[in-house]
Amino acid sequence: MAKKYDLVVVGGGFAGVAAAIEAARSGLKAIIVEKYNCLGGAAMNCLIMPFMYYHTVVDGKTIKLAGGIFEEIRSRACGPMVDNGLDLHFDEEIIKLELNRMCIENGVDLLFNTTITEAKTENGVIKSVVGWGKSAKVELFADNFIDATGDAELSVLAGCETRLGREKDNLCQPMTLCFRMNGVDKELFFKTRNEINPLYVEHQKQGKIKNPRENVLIFDTLQDNILHFNTTRIVKLNPTDPFDVTRAEIEAREQVFEIYEFLKENFEAFKNAKVLSTALQIGIRESRKVVGEYTLTKEDLLSLARFEDGVVTANYDIDIHSPDGTGTSHHYFAKGEWYEIPYRCLIPRDAKNLLVAGRCISATHEAQASFRVMPFCSALGQAAGAAIALSAGSGKDLRSIDVAALRERLRGEGFVL
């Protein structure tokens, strides 16, 4: 079967959803192709939560750097923001529902359970993509495409150059299988949580804990007696190699039960706890990054760079989980500080009608460690969708659009530029 669209978005995470909605609101016929059965990407399939902060404070006023469609999503799925602006927990099932509704309300077509396996190109122009779903072959033609896969999968199929991991050795930030435990005495947990990590480190030294992560990272949830764990750590495996990812899933599940047994045997708050669920898919912080017209660097972030074609502002810390093993490094931005991401980072050098959005845009290992979180991935998707809309409306190709008009459009939609 074959269909024709103005825009095909591959990947239904927050970047892909924001891109498709933004383009559809300008009258373009858009479709999102998603390999799993829902929208929301890592938040749903990898149980990544809560949303990381996307705010700063200027003259006592809270500024939301990832406004626009992400703020619509957060508001619809989570309700009014609490006074401190930092309670960013959410219910995955509600977000799945609301993302479906938002896409349908804006006329975006959805195609689930379908994996894109081929991009047909001519002279750097993608003519169509081919996917398989339920053993049926689907071919989608479009004027423009957006790669929102996280792993730059469409870009690779289209012949675009990519980089893997950090520059010196291609190692990526660790993969993590998130999980949840129920039956936890939360009141007792919060009273005694400071006792967990010292004992965990001691057990590591004694060889009782194999997980190389330096601590146990636990988040509260909206549900009674359920806690969320982002604490397994798989290092030195390639997140784009299916055999390595399989090994990672197996090793991470062992780590899940290692943590479970450690907590249950040593802390009263967990004496009645059970492993409630593990994520459908191991979480990937970093993999391929497209080689674009500009590569965002750590120096850009530290200098709080501004660009004539800046389209997204971000300020999440440079949060690097060691690709080698233990340890996590941070550089935090002060109140009122942020940097811009230029539109050129969304443009692959090797394709004429393709943009990338989310964590696979053109950036170094260190720079990607900051903007890779979901609010800013959503903002990057919205910027890509806006660029596609301006290109279609003006008849100019993606490299020739009026970036001042693009910035003005995004500013009018809640972006801080």
Secondary structure, DSSP 8 states (H G I E B T S, - for coil): -EEEEEEEEE--SHHHHHHHHHHHTTT--EEEE-SSSSS-THHHHS---S----EEEETTEEEESS-HHHHHHHHHHH-S--TTS------HHHHHHHHHHHHHHTT-EEE-S-EEEEEEEETTEEEEEEEEETTEEEEEEEEEEEE-SSS-HHHHHTT--EEESSTTT-----EE--EEEES--HHHHHHHGGGHHHHHHHHHHTTS-----SS--EEE-SSTT-EEE----B-S--TT-HHHHHHHHHHHHHHHHHHHHHHHHH-GGGTT-EEEEE-SS-EES--EEE-BSS-B-HHHHHTT---TTEEEEE-----EE-SSSS-EE-----TT--EEEEGGGGSBTT-SSEEE-STTSSB-HHHHHHHTSHHHHHHHHHHHHHHHHHHHHHT--TTTS-HHHHHHHHHHTT---
